[in-house]
């Protein structure tokens, strides 16, 4: 009798799995301060990618798609928490220049500026729209005007400004080629390009710390070759001021793990002050699912864990040896411990089992095959548990230098950059993991882990809100705030003062949920999400519905104000719900779309609702993409005053009338300079008096 007849062929299962590992043992142990291994040659890189991709696909090791939010190809975002040596609630409130009162980007980490599509220095605006960047003299508002426009052959995505230096990031027009341009803008009317950098791949996100800029790029490892009709592994390239160089395989670091689809992750760095400074680069071979967090001193890359198949294979062989008599088991163990290659080991182990099966009668063989099947099933479950982990790579940022620091791992997966934080030398991370209740489908749990400087877990809080998952997270000093959701909106308050013993302090359950948490002050939070009807949708009575509550109905966008002064008893002290079930806001998923100022009692978020399709003229043959029936910005007063709380001050829009049609352009950003509110869409910049929202001026972009 053959194991192949049972569907459990050791050669089919083990051979493909571990025979591939023998050639890539270097770099498997990423201990603290150990630089990841690099490839010895291009051929070794190709073999690694092809063989490990095959391994991942054979075992369904597919990247987690839930965290690609911030990582769809051309656009970017990412980062979380706070920085320096003490917690700082860093909103896009007035900048401390001593001269001009203006709002900046809604950065999460103080001292770490996030690139965005709109920037201001309190005097000028730098606005990206379509394939150009406009520099606008913003003050005084009545005299505001466009000073210059920079046109790009590709599409600019985000920008950073540092004194008289402007850095623009974008993609294309060539496929798989991003750009980073540095301009001297001493004369805003005549920007001067001083450095042009191009790199293989797609721009993901960037940060500026002091005078140093760090950009994260994702580049595909394959390029389609029309002549051969096949995909070819290519090396990434870097072009600086027209000088092209290919990043050698010996400079590409890897972490010894299978993945369904590899990418290169490049970290580029340069100084905004030194015009002669060369671009520094560090290249890693990673999977597709990478979430980025940047503190004042470190950059963290997180991705899905890939199991160590060699260890699990050894466990599998031990499990199979336990099913057979001692003399047969000893033969399998002798093969396991031999100096042979993995291929020979698996082939011999299968031959030993098949030979033994052939000595048994039908009933004995069938019983043993059943036990083998159980061992194989357990093996697969163990792999699934191992895959439900997140690996964290800590990378130190020292001036313009990028240096690998260490690696850690935790159970579960992160939602986005807000699930991570660094504080007083510790890294904190919130995850949603999957466990198994009896033999039923996976059930989610939520966790917080604290890791030390060497990325070793020092404390953990496990099992929050079973069967729910994290919808938003925010770390503030010695506390963490989590919102989970399934039926109601539990806001959890977690004490992290003792890194070794995180503990739950309190929770609040109310209808709805918050996708984003914005600090108001040390003891208050603003939640932006969606209201949920407490009336459940009727469902047929089934065995499953008796276990899992029926779904509830989503309602309008909700803004809530939470009081966590008493962490054991958090309260919702004010809320505003947009009275449209079809309303939505980009602020739920992009923190940079939020304008908040505690000093001005001001909150502005983009809002849209309704939808329609535009029918094109007959000669155009088609319809235009979806457009909201209305979109603009909601302006709120927000305060701790019980009589005021959250009050709608007004709705602003960029209505466009052309060719006999009227529609609304998307307001993606808002900011203030002194007593003027600015709203920005792709086509227009509008200015309003903050006191009464009266329009002052409009500039076409």
ABEGO torsion letter per residue (X at the ends): XBAAAAGBBAAAAAAAAAAAAAABABGABBBBGBBBBBBABAAAAAAAAAAAAAAAAAAGBBBBAAAAAAABAABBEEEBEBBEABBBBBBABBBBAGABBBBBBBBABBGBBBBBABBBAGABBBBBBEABBBBBBAOBAAABBBABBBBBABBBABBBBBEABBBBBBBOABBGBBBBBBBBAABAABBBBABBBBBBEBBABBBBBEABBBBBBBBBABBBBAAAGBBBBBBBBBBBGGBBBBBBAAABBBAGBBBABBBBBBBBBBBAABAABBBBBBBBBBBABBBBBBBAABBBBBBBBBBBAAAAAAAAAAAAAAABBAAAAAAAAAAAABABBAAAAAAAAAAAAAAAAAABBAAAAAAAAAAAAAAAAAAAAAAAAAAABBBBBBBBBBEABBBBABBBBBBEBBABAAABBBBGGBBBBBBBBBBBBEABBBBBBBBBBBBBAAGBBABBBBGBGBGBBBABBBBBEABBBBBBBAABBBBBBBBAABAABBBBABBBBBBEBBABBBBABAABBBBBBBBBBABBBBBBBBAAAAABBBBBBBBBBBBBBBBAABAABBBBABBBBBBBAABBBAAAABAAABBBBAAAGBBBBBBBBEBBBBBBBAAAGEBBBBBBABBBBBBBBBBABAAAEBBBAEBBBBBBBBGGBBBBBBBABBBBBEABBBBBBAABBBBBBAAAGBBABBBBX
